Amino acid sequence: MFSFSTIQQYHQQLNAAEISCEAVVQHYLTQIKQQQHLNAFIEVYETEALQKAQQLDALRKAGTPLKKLHGVVIAIKDVICYAGHKVSAASNILQNFESLYTATALQFLIDEDAIIIGNCNCDEFAMGSTNENSYYGKVLNALDHTKVPGGSSGGSAVAVQAGMCMLSLGSDTGGSVRQPADFCGIIGLKPSYGAISRYGLIAYASSFDQIGIFGTTVQDVALLFSIMHQPDVMDSTMLQTTTAFNFEPHHPQKKYKFAFLQPTLQTKGIDVEIAGAITSLQVQLHQGNHLTDVIDFEYLDYIVPAYYVLTTAEASSNLSRYDGIRYGHQSALPAANLNEFYLHNRTEGFGDEVKKRIMLGTFVLSTGYYDAFYNKAQKIRRLLVDQVTKIFETYDAIILPVCPTTAFNIGQNDKDPIATYLADIFTVFANLTGLPALAVPLFSHSNNMPFGVQILTNKNHEVILHQIADMLMSEYKITAV
């Protein structure tokens, strides 16, 4: 039976003729069918995945050198466009919509002979932290079916967690890769804003959104990032100057300077074991001769309000295109005028969480409230950028919790959506400031659920980000707290 470890080892097995791409794809298709109850996939590309595997096997037998992702089985979130395939953002308003083009970042992977096995369930339009807000139903955490997998990229996280693919792509607007990675016990990368093209990513909040990566090893996540980290003229928001990314494993003699933000370990609602584990990690790093300072950070309480004001404002604008004429669901109800036609289409097409955020965004952009909310949120964003710029004058990385708790119970916050929003307090920081961030699984809670830490480095410093993650995973991973 096939067992995946790393891409490098997988390629060694292929070259030694111990396995074939076709057999490996068949293995993953079997895993997907056996775990349908997790609801991780919306659509599985069974026929074409097998055909691609057969083509790659033939190329290899003919002596063609392996490309970087030869036969690597990858799943994508249902917000990433793939030509000739359905993409719906897990929403009724885009049900059965077929993409006319492929996202640039995804095309880079396909060009390296990756096999795309299917698209994954998510919160509708990537709005949510639990993957319970999907038109296709909730996704279950493979470790405990009473728990959520996190969101919005919950299906992509579970696909990797449950061994239904090797790696997967998600999107991260406020933690939608890192939080589900934390809840599922895998690695989740949110790159610097502008490091990976957003062309072909369905927009939620354009100045926040980034395509992210799920995996089980730092080196595999780094490989995917290196392939997708290329210029794209189709995305004007990409970084104009990018540092070449060449991952090298952490050198044991290298020492780092870490900043631990004191308020994050004292905030209301943080789990005692999570705070204790990160405090213990700080002590261990210090004993390992790394510089570890616990520093004050005065803006923590402003992060979540600023994030939700700005992202809902952008969502209100971005989602206005889904009106049933240019895009989306058309209602069968009779309409007396154009406004009523729009009303029927959008009422039936959007779920409750999306409607809520559209209305909130429209409110903060309205006359009389724009200055009071939107402008103030932008000023806070500027203050946060200035603050982290000062921090990185001294330190290599910031260490934070990923989430205040381990995975929530399904339905836990149905009557208290604010509790769900506040759970984003540690992840939205990286999106507001455009920083790269990695969630790495280091610990196991007494409730048997995993959790880890979040590493943030300066913008466009993904090399050191992955090196620190490699160090933590190899030298500081603890199975129990």
C-alpha positions as a printed Julia matrix, in Angstrom:
481×3 Matrix{Float64}:
   0.0    0.0     0.0
   1.32   3.44   -0.95
   2.35   5.78    1.86
   3.38   9.36    1.12
   6.27  10.92    3.02
   7.85  13.67    0.9
   7.95  14.6    -2.77
  11.64  13.76   -2.88
  11.07  10.25   -1.54
   8.09   9.78   -3.85
  10.22  10.65   -6.87
  12.88   8.19   -5.7
  10.22   5.47   -5.61
   9.07   6.38   -9.12
  12.6    6.34  -10.5
  13.21   2.96   -8.89
  10.0    1.65  -10.53
   8.65   0.69   -7.1
   5.37   2.46   -7.85
   3.61   4.23  -10.72
   1.74   7.52  -10.93
  -1.38   5.66  -12.0
  -1.28   3.41   -8.94
  -0.73   6.4    -6.68
  -3.67   8.32   -8.16
  -5.83   5.22   -7.78
  -4.76   5.05   -4.14
  -5.9    8.62   -3.51
  -9.17   8.1    -5.4
  -9.86   5.14   -3.11
  -9.08   7.25   -0.04
 -11.44   9.98   -1.24
 -14.27   7.5    -1.8
 -13.73   5.83    1.57
 -13.83   9.2     3.35
 -16.71  10.87    1.54
 -18.4   11.44    4.89
 -15.81  14.13    5.66
 -17.27  16.18    2.75
 -13.85  17.58    1.87
 -14.3   17.44   -1.92
 -16.95  19.09   -4.08
 -15.77  17.48   -7.3
 -13.16  14.8    -8.02
 -11.42  14.79  -11.41
 -11.1   11.01  -11.52
 -10.88  10.37  -15.26
  -8.47  13.16  -16.13
  -6.27  12.51  -13.08
  -5.84   8.89  -14.16
  -5.18   9.95  -17.76
  -2.52  12.44  -16.64
  -0.93   9.76  -14.44
  -0.76   7.34  -17.38
   0.85  10.02  -19.57
   3.48  10.73  -16.9
   4.22   7.03  -16.47
   4.79   6.75  -20.22
   7.11   9.78  -20.25
   9.13   8.38  -17.38
   9.48   4.97  -19.05
  10.7    6.76  -22.17
  13.51   8.28  -20.13
  12.15  11.82  -19.87
  13.62  13.57  -16.79
  11.14  14.24  -14.01
   9.87  17.77  -13.58
   9.7   19.24  -10.08
   6.12  18.07   -9.42
   6.03  14.98  -11.61
   3.0   13.0   -10.47
   2.46  15.02   -7.29
  -1.23  14.8    -6.39
  -2.7   18.18   -5.43
  -6.21  19.35   -4.54
  -7.45  22.93   -4.94
  -9.92  25.06   -3.03
 -13.19  25.88   -4.8
 -12.19  29.52   -5.24
  -9.29  28.83   -7.61
 -10.13  28.86  -11.31
  -9.23  25.87  -13.48
 -10.15  26.09  -17.16
 -12.94  23.73  -18.16
 -13.8   22.92  -14.55
 -16.55  24.14  -12.28
 -15.72  26.79   -9.69
 -18.44  28.02   -7.36
 -16.79  29.45   -4.23
 -19.08  26.94   -2.43
 -22.02  29.21   -3.26
 -25.39  28.61   -4.9
 -24.96  31.83   -6.84
 -22.16  30.23   -8.89
 -23.46  26.68   -8.99
 -22.47  24.95  -12.27
 -20.34  27.91  -13.39
 -17.38  26.68  -15.46
 -14.13  28.61  -15.51
 -12.83  29.89  -18.83
  -9.22  30.15  -17.69
  -6.74  28.76  -15.16
  -5.32  30.69  -12.22
  -1.69  31.61  -12.87
  -0.41  30.01   -9.66
  -2.2   26.77  -10.49
  -0.87  26.8   -14.06
   2.68  27.01  -12.71
   2.05  23.75  -10.82
   0.47  22.05  -13.82
   3.45  23.09  -15.95
   5.65  21.12  -13.53
   3.5   18.0   -14.11
   1.38  18.13  -10.97
  -1.82  16.06  -11.04
  -4.9   18.01   -9.9
  -7.26  15.5    -8.32
 -10.25  17.69   -7.44
 -11.63  20.86   -5.89
 -12.33  21.14   -2.19
 -15.2   22.38   -0.1
 -14.87  25.7     1.72
 -16.85  28.4     3.45
 -18.92  30.32    0.91
 -16.76  32.93   -0.84
 -14.06  32.1     1.73
 -16.1   33.81    4.47
 -15.89  31.81    7.66
 -13.64  30.14   10.21
 -15.33  26.75   10.55
 -16.28  25.48    7.07
 -19.91  25.33    8.16
 -20.98  28.13    5.75
 -20.88  26.12    2.53
 -23.73  25.54    0.08
 -22.46  21.94   -0.09
 -22.65  21.34    3.65
 -20.1   21.35    6.46
 -16.7   19.63    6.39
 -15.74  17.32    9.27
 -12.39  17.21   11.05
 -10.88  13.78   10.34
  -9.44  13.55   13.86
 -12.79  14.1    15.57
 -16.03  14.26   13.62
 -17.66  16.41   16.3
 -15.12  19.17   15.59
 -14.83  21.67   12.74
 -11.73  21.56   10.53
 -11.41  25.34   10.58
 -12.08  27.64    7.69
 -12.48  28.89    5.23
 -10.15  26.37    3.53
 -11.39  23.46    5.63
 -11.85  21.02    2.75
  -8.31  21.61    1.48
  -6.92  21.09    4.98
  -8.86  17.87    5.57
  -7.84  16.52    2.15
  -4.2   16.64    3.31
  -4.95  15.7     6.92
  -6.85  12.55    5.92
  -4.39  11.46    3.23
  -6.63  12.18    0.23
  -3.86  14.06   -1.62
  -0.23  15.01   -1.08
  -0.64  18.78   -0.82
  -3.42  21.25   -1.45
  -4.06  24.9    -2.2
  -6.28  27.17   -0.16
  -6.75  30.91    0.14
  -5.95  33.08    3.14
  -7.73  36.41    3.69
  -7.58  36.49    7.48
  -6.21  33.1     8.48
  -8.13  30.75    6.2
  -5.08  28.55    5.59
  -3.28  28.84    8.93
  -6.28  28.29   11.21
  -7.52  25.08    9.52
  -3.92  23.86    9.36
  -3.75  24.37   13.12
  -7.06  22.62   13.77
  -6.05  19.69   11.53
  -2.45  19.28   12.7
  -0.71  20.08    9.4
   1.4   22.92    7.96
  -0.23  26.0     6.44
   1.52  28.82    4.58
   0.19  32.29    3.91
   2.8   34.03    1.69
   3.65  37.73    1.63
   0.98  39.78   -0.06
   2.03  39.96   -3.69
   4.39  36.97   -3.57
   1.97  34.7    -5.48
  -0.32  35.84   -8.27
  -3.98  36.28   -7.36
  -5.08  36.07  -11.0
  -7.75  33.37  -11.09
  -8.51  33.52   -7.36
 -12.14  34.49   -6.74
 -11.95  37.68   -4.73
 -13.27  38.16   -1.21
 -11.16  41.15   -0.1
  -8.61  42.0    -2.77
  -6.03  43.76   -0.6
  -5.97  40.79    1.81
  -6.45  37.62   -0.28
  -3.54  35.28   -0.97
  -3.3   31.74   -2.29
  -1.79  29.52    0.39
  -0.43  25.99    0.7
  -1.2   22.99    2.92
   1.31  20.18    3.43
   2.87  17.83    5.93
   6.53  18.79    5.55
   8.22  22.18    5.37
  10.33  21.17    2.37
   7.28  20.22    0.28
   5.42  23.43    1.14
   8.59  25.37    0.29
   8.84  23.6    -3.08
   5.3   24.55   -4.07
   5.9   28.12   -2.97
   9.12  28.34   -5.01
   7.23  27.23   -8.12
   4.29  29.61   -7.64
   6.51  32.54   -6.6
   6.94  33.9   -10.12
   6.03  37.22  -11.78
   2.66  37.54  -13.47
   1.65  40.51  -15.63
  -2.0   39.61  -15.01
  -1.74  40.67  -11.34
  -0.78  44.3   -10.83
  -0.64  43.82   -7.03
   2.33  41.46   -7.15
   5.57  42.59   -5.55
   7.62  44.49   -8.1
  10.9   43.24   -6.66
  10.94  39.67   -5.42
  13.73  37.8    -3.72
  14.58  34.49   -5.37
  13.35  31.68   -3.17
  15.68  28.74   -2.68
  14.82  26.69    0.37
  17.71  25.36    2.43
  17.1   23.34    5.6
  17.88  25.01    8.89
  21.54  24.84    9.89
  21.87  23.71   13.54
  24.48  26.37   14.26
  22.29  29.25   13.09
  20.63  31.29   15.85
  17.59  33.54   15.47
  16.07  36.55   17.18
  12.44  35.97   18.19
   9.8   38.42   19.44
   6.92  36.98   21.47
   4.03  39.45   21.78
   3.05  39.5    25.43
  -0.62  40.52   24.97
  -1.26  37.47   22.77
  -0.54  35.15   25.68
  -2.72  37.13   28.08
  -5.72  37.91   25.9
  -9.15  36.98   27.15
 -10.29  33.55   26.04
  -6.93  31.99   25.24
  -6.66  28.37   26.28
  -4.37  27.87   29.27
  -2.53  24.97   27.67
  -1.91  26.9    24.45
  -0.52  29.91   26.3
   1.57  27.6    28.49
   2.99  25.68   25.54
   4.1   28.85   23.76
   5.62  30.24   26.94
   7.49  26.95   27.35
   8.68  27.17   23.74
  10.04  30.63   24.4
  12.06  29.27   27.34
  13.37  26.34   25.29
  14.45  28.6    22.44
  16.25  30.81   24.93
  18.01  27.77   26.37
  19.01  26.89   22.81
  20.88  30.21   22.64
  18.34  32.0    20.47
  17.39  35.55   21.42
  13.81  35.47   22.71
  12.21  38.67   23.97
   8.67  39.06   25.22
   7.62  42.49   23.98
   4.57  44.69   24.39
   2.15  45.27   21.52
  -0.44  47.97   22.06
  -2.74  47.45   19.06
  -3.97  43.88   19.6
  -7.53  44.91   20.52
  -7.89  46.94   17.31
  -6.86  44.18   14.89
 -10.14  42.27   14.54
 -12.43  45.35   14.25
 -10.14  46.93   11.64
  -9.95  43.68    9.69
 -13.71  43.15    9.52
 -14.42  46.75    8.58
 -11.95  46.66    5.68
 -12.64  43.16    4.4
 -16.41  43.51    4.43
 -16.09  46.84    2.6
 -14.03  45.17   -0.11
 -16.4   42.18   -0.2
 -19.37  44.49   -0.71
 -17.68  45.86   -3.8
 -16.26  42.57   -5.13
 -19.5   40.59   -4.79
 -21.65  43.22   -6.49
 -20.83  41.57   -9.84
 -22.91  38.48   -8.92
 -26.3   39.8    -9.97
 -27.76  37.0   -12.08
 -27.15  38.85  -15.36
 -23.38  38.91  -15.81
 -22.71  36.09  -13.36
 -24.62  33.77  -11.17
 -27.91  32.26  -10.2
 -31.15  33.52  -11.75
 -34.29  33.18   -9.67
 -37.46  31.7   -11.17
 -39.59  34.16   -9.17
 -41.34  36.89  -11.2
 -39.84  40.35  -10.88
 -41.68  43.63  -11.45
 -38.48  45.59  -12.07
 -34.69  45.28  -12.24
 -34.15  45.89   -8.51
 -36.58  43.12   -7.65
 -34.83  40.83  -10.13
 -31.5   41.49   -8.41
 -33.11  41.02   -4.99
 -34.49  37.57   -5.85
 -31.23  36.4    -7.41
 -28.97  37.51   -4.58
 -31.35  36.45   -1.82
 -31.51  32.91   -3.2
 -27.89  32.79   -4.34
 -26.01  33.96   -1.26
 -25.92  32.28    2.15
 -26.51  34.06    5.44
 -22.85  34.74    6.3
 -22.13  36.27    2.9
 -25.25  38.45    3.08
 -24.22  39.6     6.54
 -20.77  40.67    5.37
 -22.06  42.38    2.23
 -24.51  44.41    4.32
 -21.86  45.3     6.88
 -19.46  46.37    4.12
 -22.13  48.48    2.44
 -22.86  50.13    5.78
 -19.25  51.09    6.57
 -18.88  52.57    3.08
 -22.09  54.58    3.24
 -22.32  58.34    3.56
 -21.83  59.45    7.14
 -20.06  56.27    8.21
 -17.14  56.11    5.77
 -14.93  58.4     7.86
 -16.09  56.95   11.17
 -15.3   53.34   10.25
 -13.47  52.74    6.97
 -10.96  55.6     7.24
 -10.2   54.79   10.88
  -9.63  51.14   10.01
  -7.19  52.18    7.29
  -5.3   54.32    9.81
  -5.04  51.35   12.17
  -3.7   49.26    9.3
  -1.02  51.88    8.72
  -0.11  51.9    12.42
   0.23  48.11   12.4
   2.56  48.22    9.38
   4.69  50.87   11.09
   4.81  48.81   14.3
   5.95  45.59   12.61
   8.53  47.51   10.59
  10.11  48.59   13.88
   9.93  45.06   15.29
  11.77  43.6    12.3
  14.57  46.12   12.71
  15.59  44.0    15.7
  14.05  40.55   15.27
  14.02  37.83   12.61
  10.55  36.56   13.44
   7.46  37.01   15.56
   5.97  33.97   17.29
   2.21  33.93   17.95
  -0.49  31.41   18.74
  -2.53  30.46   15.68
  -5.89  30.41   17.45
  -6.95  30.98   21.07
  -8.36  27.43   21.27
  -8.17  24.07   19.56
 -10.84  23.08   17.01
 -14.36  24.21   17.92
 -17.28  21.85   18.33
 -19.59  21.81   15.32
 -22.32  24.41   15.86
 -20.54  25.85   18.89
 -20.82  29.49   17.8
 -24.06  29.36   15.8
 -25.71  31.83   18.15
 -22.6   33.88   18.82
 -20.9   34.83   15.54
 -18.79  37.45   17.32
 -17.0   34.63   19.16
 -16.02  33.16   15.8
 -14.78  36.53   14.53
 -12.71  37.11   17.67
 -11.04  33.72   17.18
  -9.26  35.34   14.21
  -7.39  37.71   16.53
  -3.96  36.15   15.91
  -4.22  35.34   12.2
  -5.63  38.54   10.68
  -2.52  40.43   11.83
  -0.46  38.98    8.94
  -3.12  39.88    6.37
  -3.51  43.45    7.59
   0.26  43.96    7.34
   0.95  41.84    4.25
   3.45  39.64    6.12
   4.18  35.99    5.34
   3.13  33.52    8.02
   3.45  29.79    8.6
   1.38  27.66   10.97
   3.36  24.65   12.17
   1.91  21.82   14.31
   4.05  21.33   17.4
   1.79  20.26   20.24
  -1.06  17.99   21.3
  -3.68  19.26   23.74
  -5.05  17.21   26.63
  -8.31  17.04   24.63
  -6.3   15.09   22.0
  -6.55  17.83   19.39
  -3.45  19.34   17.78
  -2.23  22.93   17.91
   0.94  24.76   17.06
   2.45  28.18   16.59
   2.42  30.84   13.94
   5.69  32.26   12.62
   5.73  35.7    11.0
   8.74  37.21    9.23
   9.29  40.45    7.39
   7.64  40.88    4.0
   9.29  38.89    1.2
  11.42  36.96    3.73
  10.0   33.51    3.04
  13.44  31.9     3.05
  14.04  32.56    6.73
  10.37  31.82    7.46
  10.74  28.27    6.14
  14.12  27.79    7.83
  12.64  28.69   11.21
   9.68  26.39   10.58
  12.12  23.6     9.65
  14.0   24.17   12.91
  10.86  24.14   15.04
   9.49  21.02   13.38
  12.75  19.11   13.69
  13.99  20.28   17.08
  11.01  21.53   19.11
   8.03  19.4    18.13
   6.39  18.0    21.25
   3.71  15.32   21.08
   2.01  16.3    24.34
   1.86  19.36   26.57
